[in-house]
């Protein structure tokens, strides 16, 4: 049974205390899983084992363990579920039975904690690179050996033997680095995926308009940090080893070289610090240019009707700002390259000066001259490289902290944690609800009860607060006082996020498809019946053959559809009969009057046990709804009522 549960834990991709897991004893699966929550050690997610009684196939998670005497691990493959023995499972046999699955909840992190997590996920395998550091001595000793021994030997075989020995050493170094690199890339893929899963999990709680560019910064800066940490480790150890050898060969005179290296560090750090503001300005200019490009793209269909010259001139200003920062960075990089060349020359000068004084006490120092030259060059380059990599790491850390400081702090922690579970939603009650936006009161002292089996329409002028009211009901907006109660007893903010995923549907004008097939879009919204999906597609796309490729293989973005067809498809894939609260915020736009009638008829038939909230400015839509509220003067006023209480 442990092996079965282990598969479920591995599938969750969580960090787990496997040693404690192996020591656990148990009587049955039900008692065993009660001890497992405490063994999760993940820095990004909280994990909980959850018991679930299956009411229909839509309740099944993607992977679970059946709670039976012969417990079995089951997971989804394509459109089917298979057991441990790879045999398909008839999901009808699971209805009424209890299964166990793992539910994950993103942790509430500060930007600092998030950055610390990125550093903690750096693959530890890279510390083995320290074992490869001694191999940097190969060129120095090979060159010096030729200078002191082989030049006096007439046998070419000596050169070949020595060269072969050093080539073998290089081969060992390559094999070690190849082994480390292979495991590094595997760990990077795993840890990067974990970070991406976390970002996607907390994305519903982000309220910043430029959040997509911030998320892109996580990917780029995380890569910079992980890539440069490896080089930083090597540079530090390389420098320490080379300096130790210089003291062995030269003695106390090596202090002069050490002082020179420290001076190089100070000067290069100062130059990088001076350049720090350039990188920040460059990042800001590029960010502004990207945001402007996005704004133009969102209006690409309207660009033809803008004043062409004014548009190009406006865009040119942003381009010039970005190009100016590019110019400053390029100038600095040129000067930096020249500084590196100069420091290399000065390192040789300091070495020759040191040897000049050291040779007076010991002339044998010339026997290792070539080795000293190579080692000195290594030390100098390691110092420059160390400063450069440290600069990139610090810059990336700064960008991440700046980008996410406000984003993470404004997330409501209770929305992310494990909450209360309810099987259904029979009512939503607003009690003394006062909603604010940026500390400005938008709606005041609202008292309203919404019950299942009813469709409610909400009207009002633009900006009166209709969408914000819907967002507050769904806990997408939490700047309010009073209460939003579900089923008379439960505060909406205390409900588990799984309740909203399973029982709530929400559409607004910005709703769109997720990249992938039609089936995957239906699946993400809770509809898994392939036959039903085919029926919906057949009704919407009359002139397109609905086959396996159309539903399961073609990317939905490649399917030609009108604005009305797109809107109907979004509605049908969201309006599932299992949903108990449906919010359509201007979601019936782009539909003809006949389509609106058909859609409302469909809602009354398929969602007869649901609470349906329809926000609209269209009087023809509102005329077909029996319960109408109007929002004006910060109040919700009843215009028409025919509420059926169940």
N, C-alpha and C positions, 0 to 999 in steps of 0.2 A: 504493500500500500504506500510505503514511503516513496517508492520509485514513481508511482502514479502522481502523487502530490508534487514531487520534485519537478516533473514535467510542466505542471501548471505554473510553478514558481519561475522556472527557467523561461517560460513563454512570456512572463510579465516583464522580463529584462531588468529586474530590480537587483540592487546590491543586497546580499542576504548572508546571514551568518550560518554557513553550511556546517561548520564544526559543531555548533550547538544543535543544529537540526539532526545530525547523525546521532547525537547522544540522547535525543528525546525518546521516551518510551510511551506507549499508548495502548489503550484497550480497543478503541474503534476509531473510525475516521472522524466522527462527530466530536469526540473528546480531543482528538489529536490536533485539529485545526484551531482550537481555542488558544493554543500556546504559540501559534506561528506569527501572529501580528507583531509581537515584540521582537522578532528576529530580523525584520527588515531594517536595513541600515542605509537607506538611500538618502542622499543629500538634497535631491530635488523633489521627490514624491513621498507621500505617505501611502502605505498599502494596507488594505484590510481584506480579510477573507469574508465573503458575504454568502449567506444561504439564500436561495431563491426558489420559490415554488413556481413551477412552469405552468402558466395558464394557457399559452399558445406558443407556437414556434417563434413568434416575434420576440418573446421574452428571452430567448437563448442568447447568451454572450458568445463571443467568438471562440472562447476556450473555457472549459469547465470540467469539473469532476463530478460524476454521479454519486449520490449518497446512498449507496446500496452495499450489501455484504461483499459483493465483488466490484468494488469501486473501479471506475474506468475513466481514463482521461479522454476527452472528446474535444476536437477543435474543427474549425471551419476550413474547408478547402474548396475554393470557388463558391458555388451555390449550395454545396452539400456539407454535411458534418460527418466526420470519420472518427472511429475509435482508435485505441492504441494498436490494434491489429490491422489497421488501415482498411477495415470494412466499413461501408456506409452505414449511417445510423438513421433509422426511421424516427424522425422527430416527434411523430404522433404518439409514439410509445412513451415519450418523456413527459407528456402533459399530465399534470397532477402530481408529478414527482418533484423531489427536492434536489437541487444541484448546488455545487459550491463553485464560486468564481472569485477572482481577485479584482477588487475595485481600487483604482489609484486616484489620488487627489494631489494636485500640485501644492507645494509648500509656499507659504507667504515669505518671500525673501526680500531683503533690502538689496540695493545695487551692489553694496560691498560684499554681502554674502554670496550673491550670484557670481561676482568676479572671483571670489575665493573658491567657489565650486569649480569654475573653469580651470583654475590653477591646480586644484586637487585632482581633477580628471586627467591631468597631463600623464601620459603613459610612463609608468615607472621603469619599464624595460629599458628606457634610454639611459638610465644610470649605469648600465653595463658598458656604455661607451667609454667610461673611465678606464676599463680594462684595455681599450684600444689606444689609449694615450701614449704608452711607451713606444708604439710603432712610429711616432713622429720622429724618433731618433734615427730611423733607418737611413734616410738620405745623408744625414750628418756623418754617421759612422761609416757608411759605405764610401763616401767621398774621402773621408780622412784615412780610411784603411788603404785606399788606392794610393793616396799621397805618400803614406809612410812605409808601405810594405811592397805593394805590387810594382811600383816604379823601378825597384831594384831587382825584380825577378824577371828572368828572361823567358819563363815558361808561361805561355798563354793560358794553359790549363788552370793555373792558379786564379787568374781573372775569372775564368768560366765557373770554377767551383765556388768562388766567393760570391759571384753574381747570382748563381743558382740558389745559394743559401739565402741571400737577401730577397730574391724573387719569391721563395717559399714563405718567408716572413710576410711579404706583402699579400700573398695568397691567404695566409691565416688572418691577417687584418681584414681583408675583403670579406672572407667568410663570416667573421664575427659581425662586421657592420651589416652585411646582408641579412643575417639572422635577426639582428636587432631591428633593422628597417622593416622587415616583413611583419614582425610582431607589433611594431609601432603602428603601422598602417591599419592592422586589424583592430588594435585598441582605439585608434583615432576614429575609425568608422563607428565602432560601438558607442564611444563616449559622445561623439558629435551627434549621433542619432538620439542619444538620451537628452542632450541639450535642446535639439529641435523639437522633441516630443514635449518637453517642458514649456518651451515658448508657445507651441500651438495650444497647449492646455490652458495657459493663462491669457491667451489672446482675446477670448471673449470679455475679459475684464479690462483690457486696455481702452483708454478713452482719448488717446492722442491721435490727431489726424495723420501725422507722419510716422505712424508706428511701423509701417512696412519698411521704411528706410532704416529705422532703428533696428529692426529685426535683421536686416541685411548686414548691419554693422556687427552684429553678434557673430555671424558666420565669418566675415573677413578678419575681424580682430581676434577672434578665437584661434583662427589658423595662424595669424602672425605670432601670437603668444606661444602656441605649442611648437611652431617651427623654430623660433628663436631661443626657446629655453634649452633645447638640445645643444645648439651651438654655444650658448652661454656656459653651460656646464663644461664643455670641452675646452673652451678658451681659458676658463679659470684654472682647470687642472693642467692644461698645456703650459700656461705661464708659470705656475708653481713648479712644475717639473723642470722646465728650462732654466729658471732662476736658480734652482737647487744645483743643477749641473754646472752652471757658470761659477757658482761659489766653489764647487769641487775643483774646477780647472784653474780658476784665477785666484781664488782665495778672497780675502777681505776687499781686494780691489773691485770686486763685483758690486760693492755697495754703490760705486759711481754709476754703474749701469742701472741698478735698481732705482736710484734717484732719478735717472733720466726717464725710465719707464713711468714712474709716478708723475713726473712732469708732463709726459705725453697724455696720461690719463686726465690730468687736471685741465690741460689746454683743450683736449678733444671734448671733454664733458662741457666745458664752457661754450665751445662752438655749437655743440648740439643743443645746449640750453637756449642760446641765442636764436637757434633755428626752430625751437619748439613752437613759438608763436606763429611762425610761417606755416608749419604743418596744420595747426589749428585753423588758421585763416583759410588755408587751402581746402581743408575738410569742409568748412562752413560754406565756401564758395561752390564747391562741387555739390554739396547737399542742396543749396538753393537752386542750382542749375537743374539738378535732377527733379526737384519738386516742380519747377517751371515746365520741364518737359512733360511730366505727368499731367499737369493741368492742361497743356496743349493737346495731349493725346486724348484726354477725356472729352475734349471738344473737337476731335479731329473731323467730325462730319460738318461742324459749323465753320471750320477754318476758311473754307472757300468763300464764306460770306463776310469775313472780317476784312478790315482795311489791311491789304497785304503789306504795304510799306510800313505802316505803324506797327503791325505785328512783328515784322522782321527787325525793325529798329528797337522795339522793346526787348526782344529776345537777345539782340546783339549786346545790350548793356550787361545782361547776366553773363553772357559768354566772355566779354572783356574782363569782367571781374574774376572769372575762373581762370582765364588765360594769364592774367597778371600774377595770380598766385602760382600758377605753373612756372612762369618766368622766374619768380623769386626762388622757387624750389630748385629749378635747373641751375641757376647761378650758384646757389649754395652747394649743390652736388659737385659742380665743377671745382669750386674752391676746396671742397672736402677732398676730392681726389688728388688735387695738387698738394694738400697738406699731408696726405698719406704718403705720397712719393717723397716729400721733404723729410718726413719723420723717419722713413726708411734710410735715407742718406745720412741723416744725423745720427741714427742708431749705429751705422757703420763707423762714423767719425768718433763717437764716444767709445766704441769697442776698440778701435785702433789706439786711441789715447790711453785707454786702460791697459792694453797689451804693452804699449810703449813703457809704461812705468812698471808693470809686472815682470817684463822680460829682464829688467836689470837685476832682479832677485832670482829669477829662474828662466834660463834660456830655453828649457825644454817646452815652454809654452807654445813655441812655434810648431811643435809636432801635432798640435790639435787646432791649428789655426783655421783650417777649412771647416772643421766641426763647429768652432766658435762662431764663425761667420754665419753658418746656416742656423745655429741655435739662436743667435742674436736676432736674425731676421724673423724667426718664429716668434720670439718673445715680443718684438715690436708689433708684428701683425696681429698677435693675439690680443694685445692691449687695445689696438684700434677696433678690432672686431668685437671685443667685449663691450666697449663703450657704445658701439653702433647697435648691437643686439639689445643691450639694456635700454637704449633710447627707444627702440621700436616697441619693446615690451611695455615700457612706461607710457608711451604714447597711446598704445592700444588700450591699456588699462584706463587711462584718462578718458578716452572716447567712450568706452563702455559705461563708465561711471556717470559721465555727463549725460549720455543718451537715456539711461534707465533710472536715474536717481528719482525723478518725479514720477515716472511710469509705475515703478514698483510700489512707491510709497502711497499712491492714490488707490491702490487695489484694496477692496474691502475683504479682509481676511476671512470673515465668516462665510463668504460666498465660495471659498475654495476648500474649506474643510468638510469632513464628513458631517452630513446633516441628517435631518429627520426624513424617514421614508414614509410615503403614503401610497396606497394602492390606486387611488383615483382622486379626482377633483370634482366635488359636487357644488362648491360655491366659492366665490371670491368676495370678501367684504372689506371695504375701505372705511376705516374708522378715524375720524378727525384728521384726515390726511392733508398735510400742508407740504407742497412740493416747491423746492427752490432750485434755481440754476445759478451757480456762481454767487450764492448768497442773496440772490434776488428772488422774492416770492413770486411764483408763477401761478400756482393754484392754492387755495386756502380753505381749510376746514371742510374737506370733502367727505361725505358719508354716503356710501353707495353699496348695494348688495347685488351681486351678479350670480345667477343660479343656472344650473345645467338645464339643457333642453331649450335654451333661449338664444336668439341672435340679437345683439345689441349694436346699434349704430351710433357713431360719435361724430358730430358736426361742429363747426366753429371756424372762425377766421384763421388765416395763416399766422402762426406764432402764438396762438392762444394757449397751447399746452397739450394738444391732443396726443401727439407722439410721445411727449415726456410722461404723460399719464400712463400710456401703454408700457413705456419702459420701466416705470415705477412698479407697475403690477407684476412685470416679469423680472424685477430686480436687476434690470440693466442700468437703472438709475436709482441710487440709494441716498440721494441728498433730500431726505424728507423726514418729517416728524409725523407722529401718529402711527397707524398700523395698516399693513396689507395682510389680511388673514385669509388663509385657505382652509376650507372645510370648517369654518367657525372658530377653530382652535389654534391653527398653526401659523406663525408668522412666516411670510414668504421668504425672508432672508435666512430663516433657519432650516428651510427645506434642502435636501440633498440635491446636488446638481443632476444626479441621475433621474430625479423626478421630472425635471424640466426636459431632459433629453428624451424621456419616454412618453410623457403625457402632454407636452406643450408644443405647438407649432407656431411659428412666427414668420411673417413675410412683410417686407416693405418695398418701396420702389427700387432700392439698391440691391435687393436680393438677386443672386445670380447662381449659376451652376458651379460646381466644383470640378476642376479638371479631372477627366476620366470618362468612363463609359456611362451610358444612360443607366445601366443596372447599378453601378457603384453610386450614382447620385440618388437613386431611389433607396438603396441599401443604407446609405448614411442617414437618411431621413426616416428610417424605420420600416420601409416597405420592402419585403424580401420575396414576395410571391411573383415568380417570373411570368406566370400566365396573366396575372392582373396587370403587370407592367406592359405586357404585349397588347392587352386590350386597350389600355390608356393610349399607347403610342399609335395604335391603329385608328382610334377615334380622332386623334389630333393630326396625324400625317396621312391624309387620304391618298396621296399620290406617290407615296414611298413604300416599297416592299419592306415589311417588318420581319426581319429574319434574325438569326443568331448573331451575325456580324453587327447588325444595326444596334442591337440591344447590349451585347456583351463586349464587343471589340472596338468599335469606332469611338474615337474621342468625341464627346458631345459638342466640343467647340467646332468640329469639322462638319457638323450637320447643318445644312441650310434650313433656316426656319424664320418665319416672320416674327415681328414683335409680339403679335397676338398669340402665335403658337408657343413662343418662348414663355409668355406669361401663363398660359394655360397649363403647360407642362410643369412649370414651377409650382403652380397651385395644386395640381393633381398629385404630384409626388410629395407634397407637404400635408395634404388633407387626408390623413389616414384615419380609419374608423377607430383606432386605438387612442387617438389624441382626445384629451378631455378639456383642454383650453386652447383655443385657436385665436390668434391675433392677426388680423389682416389690416395693416396700416397702409392705406392707399395702395393695396395689393391688387385691386380689381381694375387698375388703369390699363389702357391698351386693349380692353375687351369691348366688343360690340354690345349693344343693349341685349341682343338675343343671347350672347355668351354670358352676360351677367345674370340673366334670368336662369339659364341652365346651371350656372355655377352655384347660385343660391339654392336652387332646387336640389342639387347634388349635396350641398351642405346639410340641408334639412333632412335628407334621406339617410346619408351615410354617417352624419355626426349628430344624430338626434339626441344623444345623451351628453353632448358637449356644451361648453360655454363658448360662444363665438362672438368676438368683438371686431366690428368693422369700422374703420376710420375712413371717411370719404368726404370729398367736397362735391361729389356728383349727386345731385338731387334725385336723379333716376335710380341710382343705387339705393339711396336712403329711403325712397318711397316704397321699396319692396320689403322693408324691415319694420317689424311691428313695435320695436322698442328703440326709441331715439332719444339721445341726450345731446344737448348743445352746451358747449363750453364758452362762457363769456363772463367778463368781469371777475375772473379768477374763481368762478363757481361752475358746477356741473348742474345744469337745469334739465328736468325731464320735459320733453316735448311730446312724446307719445309713448304709451305703455300698454303692453298686453302680456305681461310676464306670466309664465307658467311656472309655478313652484312645485318641485318634486320632493 
